[in-house]
Amino acid sequence: MGLFFLDYGAGNVQSLANSLKKLGYEFQWIRTPEDFDKATLTDLSIVLQSLIFPGVGAFGSAITALQSKGLLEPLRKYIESGRPYFGICIGMQVLFESSTESPGLKGLGLIPFTIDLFDSTEKAVPHIGWNSADLLDSADKSDEGVSASSHYYFVHSYRAPYDPEKSPETAQWAHSVTQYGQEVFIASVRKANVFGTQFHPEKSGEAGLKIIAAWLSEPESQRSVAPPTPRIARPPRPTHGLTKRIVACMDVRTNDDGDLVVTKGDQYDVREKAPDTPGTIQTTSGGGRAVRNLGKPVALAERYYTAGADELCLMNITSFRHSPLQDQPMLAVVRAAAEEVFVPLTIGGGIKDTVDPDGTRRSALEVASLYFRAGADKVSIASEAVYTVERMIERGKAAGGDGSGGNGIGEGDGSSAIETIAHAYGRQAVVVSIDPRRVYVDPSTYSGEFKDQIIYGKPGTPDEGKAWWYQCTVSGGRENRPLSVVQLAKGVEKLGAGELVLNSIDRDGTGKGFDIDLIQLVRKNVSIPIIASSGAGSAAHFVEVFEKTGVEAALAAGIFHRGEVGIGEVKEALGNANLGVRV
């Protein structure tokens, strides 16, 4: 079998390449129109070629990239030739006629339907996380691995609704469906020589690898002549199958010997405790406090993947982040981790416009693209997001608004890291990490700018009688900014961020549990997914944050690194509380 892999120059194609290598398959890249000549031999008695297109990002940027590289028409001719095709995410969506994400641009038109945006009135959008998929024809003996008992990783804002009555021709393509909120949409398509998935099998752990392996191991004739799927009604069920995500985060930096290690700080201090503090003291050869070393990043990433982590974060807190395109050690970590873990990988630190030591200017989009090519699936932006929203508020005030986070917040100018990366890769690829801290005020007299965001301590708690608002910080919590967490959250959502990591400087490293007040405040002000972070000290804290706030994911670092709480223990507690988890 000749296996070909379409790389149109954007997105994390390396993840699928790693999956194919993991499964023992060799492949050839298609990067130019001439490369298609190798995949369109006329003598099918010699070999039956198969093509995989792992599209990642926005519909418009994918179509534009295919057109600019001269790949769109060769791709169309390849599919029309009857040779097996497997499209992933955008690789599936380009089969459709068009998408409201990019008006005016046409897809391949194989499926006569327009991809449209999820309804966000009763759920967070993008749809990010592990969800189930229902096969529409349970009698299908050519099952290529999609199973109702498994969960698969989705990350998208646009979808093709499944409605066999209104769109019977589209429904014939639908092979499996997924429910998010009360919307049922197409999770995979299969007809004739075409197979496609809206989810990412290369990021769906063992369940996803099974799908890839099963499709590749099918008899070639079966892979090219799949019959249409019977049109089967699939009305919404009371609840969807989206699980709660558990995220393991690793702060990576160089220690004093120049080695990259995973570290963890209490209130962002990553060095060992001072000599006058009880406990074991680790020092450098010069007698100073050593960087806290909790393990090697790739080894820990493998450990958490095996333990069942739903996502992994690698946060670059080394000095290299100031010239990230020259940070070969961190890029090597991302590449190595992506070869061994098959769940989503987020990279943060230095995702901004930078200038290299030699004076070369690098855009945030260029930096993000390099990490995507290395194997990352999402990038995390922190301080740069604060500065961008501050500029938005100033523009809003100049235009006559109040800058409070409503209409007066102003508009982006299209040049920020969030906007440029979201435009190229889709908003689901952009995470904003927020580091707020409490600012206490007199509840009887405060009438300042953030009076509508004041939190009052609950009776019977240590916070009884207190009142506060949440102030944003930059530089890892070392510098306060005149911006509230609500302003920042609303601002980055407006700019195009697809997800928030909501930290708490006050709770970080305390083990007292997540800051529920903070999370509830942000949850009611944005409609994008939230990852709760900071303060977890037990499995019960994860149950509490999901039950009380409805967030989509929760993150921890130190308790996992030190072995105080295991990922399996957290998932068992969530399951016992009837909170959906991926097992």
Secondary structure by P-SEA (a helix, b strand, c coil): cbbbbbbcccccaaaaaaaaaaabbbbbbbccccccccccccccccbbbbbbbbccccaaaaaaaaaaaccaaaaaaaaaaccbbbbcccccccccccccccccccccccccbbbbbccccccccccccccccccccccccccccccccbbbbbbccbbbbbbccccaaaaaaccbbbbcccbbbbcccccccbbbbccccccccaaaaaaaaaaaaccccccccccccccccccccccccbbbbbbbbbbbbbccccbbbbbbbcccccccccccccccccccccccccccccccaaaaaaaaaaacccbbbbbbccccccccccaaaaaaaaaaaaaccccbbbbbcccccccccccccccaaaaaaaaaaacccbbbbcaaaaaaaaaaaaaaaaacccccccccccccccccaaaaaaaacccccbbbbbbbbbbbcccccccccccccbbbbccccccccbbbbbbbbcccccccccccaaaaaaaaaaacccccccccccccccccccaaaaaaaaaaccccbbbbbcccccaaaaaaaaacccccccccccccccccccaaaaaaaaaaacccccc
